[in-house]
Amino acid sequence: MSAISNGVSQSQINIFRDCPYAYYLAYVKHYKPMIFKPDIMEVGSRVHDAIDIYYRNLFVEGSNKDEIFKSVYSVLRQSWDHMLDIEYLKKAYTCLKSFSEFEAKQIKNNGYSKPLSELDLRHENFRGKIDRLELVSMIPGDFKTNTNAVVSYSYKMQAAIYSYLIEKEFGQKPKYFNFYFLYPNEIRTLKVENLKTILENAKQFRNQIIQAFDDDKFEKKPRTASTCRYCNYRYYCKGN
């Protein structure tokens, strides 16, 4: 049961939804995916680390926004894996520039109180890490470094789960959820009220994951005919 001892995340549900056996290979056996793109992971990870540094230093006595961003860019540059293409470092810089513009708008339009960031929540075997939660408006947000500002079904499930966790933690249900696509510098806003069915689906998948552990049975049951073709664990499974 150790794989779900800290709770089931949206990314876990997404793999289980595609195929329970793929989930087993990923989260029980801990096999490495066939197609692993460290450059893409590096951009997302470094940008999120930099944003976290910004929020942790915001409102610290003697600090100011411009100086914080200078240190953030410096940390990003120094910690970069130099084996990766420089284009990905440029992409990370572009994302941080968009983030700085976003923060400037918050201060100008709304005044400012420090939001919660990197908020790690767990409830009823769900878990999620919320990138940003504005406590006045109770609007949560998640930062994405994708090239295209497209809200997929898995993102909608993420928004549904995160909003549910926030409601259970703070006793107030968010009305909206924002995805901040930093690379194209666009925001996509979802009405949480419209995510009820997706949340119920997430709960069903969470229960199925728990049951699979209880039964020690993870079926080879791809969701669609083409799921196996694109599965990152097909080498280990061989489709049998």
MOMOTA-V583572 format. One record per residue. RES is the residue in one letter. SS is DSSP state (H for helix, E for strand, C for the rest). D_FIRST is the distance of its C-alpha to the first C-alpha in Angstrom with 2 decimals. Layout:
((RES	SS	D_FIRST) (RES	SS	D_FIRST))
This chain:
((M	C	0.00) (S	H	3.81) (A	H	5.54) (I	H	5.84) (S	C	6.20) (N	C	9.77) (G	C	10.27) (V	E	11.21) (S	C	14.51) (Q	H	17.53) (S	H	17.44) (Q	H	14.01) (I	H	15.48) (N	H	18.62) (I	H	17.28) (F	H	15.34) (R	H	18.63) (D	H	20.57) (C	C	18.58) (P	H	15.05) (Y	H	15.65) (A	H	16.71) (Y	H	13.42) (Y	H	11.79) (L	H	14.56) (A	H	14.34) (Y	H	10.80) (V	H	9.21) (K	C	12.61) (H	C	14.00) (Y	C	17.35) (K	C	20.16) (P	C	21.74) (M	C	25.13) (I	C	26.97) (F	C	26.07) (K	C	28.70) (P	H	28.61) (D	H	31.79) (I	H	30.36) (M	H	27.22) (E	H	29.67) (V	H	31.74) (G	H	28.98) (S	H	27.39) (R	H	30.81) (V	H	32.17) (H	H	29.29) (D	H	29.69) (A	H	33.41) (I	H	33.05) (D	H	30.87) (I	H	33.64) (Y	H	36.17) (Y	H	34.55) (R	H	33.91) (N	H	37.60) (L	C	38.99) (F	C	41.29) (V	C	41.12) (E	C	44.64) (G	C	47.02) (S	C	44.92) (N	C	45.89) (K	H	44.22) (D	H	46.26) (E	H	45.63) (I	H	41.88) (F	H	41.88) (K	H	43.97) (S	H	41.46) (V	H	38.58) (Y	H	40.40) (S	H	41.21) (V	H	37.60) (L	H	36.62) (R	H	39.45) (Q	H	38.89) (S	H	35.14) (W	C	35.54) (D	C	34.65) (H	C	38.18) (M	C	37.09) (L	C	36.39) (D	C	39.16) (I	H	41.11) (E	H	40.88) (Y	H	37.28) (L	H	38.44) (K	H	41.15) (K	H	38.65) (A	H	36.68) (Y	H	40.03) (T	H	40.81) (C	H	37.55) (L	H	38.32) (K	H	41.86) (S	H	40.62) (F	H	38.38) (S	H	41.42) (E	H	43.45) (F	H	40.81) (E	H	40.79) (A	H	44.60) (K	H	44.73) (Q	H	42.47) (I	H	44.80) (K	H	47.94) (N	H	47.09) (N	H	45.00) (G	C	45.87) (Y	C	42.80) (S	C	40.17) (K	C	37.29) (P	C	34.19) (L	E	30.64) (S	E	28.94) (E	E	25.54) (L	E	24.18) (D	E	20.42) (L	E	19.28) (R	E	16.18) (H	E	16.39) (E	C	14.58) (N	C	11.45) (F	E	14.08) (R	E	15.12) (G	E	18.30) (K	E	20.96) (I	E	24.41) (D	E	27.18) (R	E	29.96) (L	E	30.60) (E	E	34.23) (L	C	34.30) (V	C	37.78) (S	C	37.17) (M	C	33.38) (I	E	33.14) (P	E	30.03) (G	E	30.35) (D	E	28.55) (F	E	30.43) (K	E	30.45) (T	C	32.35) (N	C	32.75) (T	C	36.26) (N	C	36.46) (A	C	35.88) (V	C	34.10) (V	C	31.53) (S	C	29.31) (Y	H	27.14) (S	H	23.99) (Y	H	25.89) (K	H	26.78) (M	H	23.17) (Q	H	22.53) (A	H	25.54) (A	H	24.43) (I	H	20.99) (Y	H	22.64) (S	H	25.47) (Y	H	23.23) (L	H	21.46) (I	H	24.97) (E	H	26.28) (K	H	23.69) (E	H	24.28) (F	H	28.07) (G	C	29.07) (Q	C	30.92) (K	C	30.09) (P	C	31.26) (K	C	33.98) (Y	E	33.59) (F	E	31.22) (N	E	32.80) (F	E	31.87) (Y	E	34.06) (F	E	34.75) (L	C	36.34) (Y	C	37.82) (P	C	39.97) (N	C	40.17) (E	E	39.38) (I	E	37.50) (R	E	35.94) (T	E	35.50) (L	E	33.46) (K	E	34.09) (V	H	30.87) (E	H	32.51) (N	H	32.46) (L	H	28.69) (K	H	27.90) (T	H	27.22) (I	H	25.02) (L	H	22.91) (E	H	22.61) (N	H	21.57) (A	H	18.85) (K	H	17.57) (Q	H	17.73) (F	H	15.77) (R	H	13.04) (N	H	12.98) (Q	H	13.13) (I	H	10.07) (I	H	8.09) (Q	H	10.30) (A	H	9.82) (F	H	6.22) (D	H	7.90) (D	H	10.82) (D	C	9.55) (K	C	12.35) (F	C	13.16) (E	C	16.89) (K	C	19.55) (K	C	20.95) (P	C	22.77) (R	C	23.91) (T	C	27.51) (A	C	29.82) (S	C	29.87) (T	H	26.15) (C	H	25.96) (R	H	29.05) (Y	H	27.57) (C	C	23.99) (N	C	23.20) (Y	C	21.26) (R	H	23.93) (Y	H	25.14) (Y	H	22.04) (C	H	21.91) (K	C	25.69) (G	C	25.48) (N	C	25.10))
